């Protein structure tokens, strides 16, 4: 989802929640909707597949180190045509493996 689409979706959801508040919908329900809105739009803003340099930046390593991790099989990639992408889940799984030792 593009940034402008996500922004438009947030704006629309906020308007709907404000409309509910004006109709005397219980206050706690509107707060819960806002929390859910933040969670949903945050997920939509995060791409599932990353370019190798973006994955390296996410891990805080150099691009060369990321390619070494890929070559060693520590992080799996997917290909879309000729484009090599790193699934965000692979990066998160790698960090979890590092935590476990």
C-alpha positions in Angstrom: 0.0 0.0 0.0 1.5 3.4 -1.0 2.0 6.0 1.7 -0.7 8.2 0.2 -3.2 5.3 0.2 -2.4 4.5 3.8 -2.7 8.1 4.8 -6.1 8.4 3.1 -7.2 5.2 4.8 -6.2 6.6 8.2 -8.1 9.8 7.5 -11.2 7.9 6.5 -11.1 5.7 9.5 -10.6 8.7 11.8 -13.6 10.4 10.2 -15.8 7.3 10.8 -14.7 7.0 14.4 -15.4 10.8 15.0 -18.8 10.2 13.5 -19.5 7.4 15.9 -18.4 9.6 18.8 -20.9 12.3 17.7 -23.7 9.6 17.8 -22.9 8.9 21.5 -21.2 5.6 20.9 -19.5 4.5 24.2 -16.2 6.3 24.6 -14.2 3.1 25.3 -15.4 1.6 22.0 -14.0 4.5 20.0 -10.7 4.3 21.8 -10.5 0.6 21.0 -11.3 1.3 17.3 -8.5 3.9 17.2 -6.0 1.4 18.7 -7.1 -1.2 16.1 -6.8 1.4 13.3 -3.2 2.2 14.4 -2.2 -1.5 14.4 -3.9 -2.2 11.0 -2.4 0.8 9.2 1.1 0.1 10.7 1.0 -3.4 9.2 -0.1 -2.1 5.9 2.7 0.4 5.8 5.4 -2.3 6.3 6.3 -4.2 3.1 6.3 -8.0 3.2 9.4 -8.2 0.9 12.4 -6.0 1.2 15.2 -5.2 -1.2 18.6 -6.5 0.1 19.9 -3.0 1.0 16.7 -2.3 3.0 16.9 -5.6 4.8 20.5 -4.9 5.6 19.5 -1.5 7.0 16.8 -3.1 9.1 19.3 -5.5 10.6 21.9 -2.7 11.0 24.5 -4.5 8.9 26.2 -3.6 5.6 24.9 -4.6 2.3 27.9 -6.9 1.8 27.2 -8.6 5.2 23.6 -9.1 4.1 24.7 -10.8 0.9 27.1 -13.0 3.0 24.2 -14.0 5.2 22.1 -14.9 2.2 24.9 -16.9 0.6 25.5 -18.8 3.8 21.8 -19.7 3.9 21.2 -17.8 7.2 18.5 -15.7 5.5 16.3 -17.0 2.7 15.3 -14.9 -0.3 12.5 -15.0 -2.9 12.7 -14.0 -6.5 10.1 -12.1 -8.4 11.3 -12.4 -12.0 15.0 -11.3 -11.7 14.4 -9.3 -8.6 15.8 -10.7 -5.3 13.8 -9.9 -2.2 14.1 -10.7 1.5 10.9 -11.6 3.3 10.5 -9.4 6.4 9.7 -12.6 8.3 13.1 -14.0 7.4 14.8 -11.0 8.9 12.7 -11.3 12.1 13.3 -15.0 12.3 17.1 -14.5 12.0 17.0 -12.0 14.8 15.1 -14.4 16.9 17.7 -17.1 16.2 20.4 -14.7 17.3 18.5 -14.1 20.6 18.3 -17.8 21.3 22.0 -18.3 20.8 
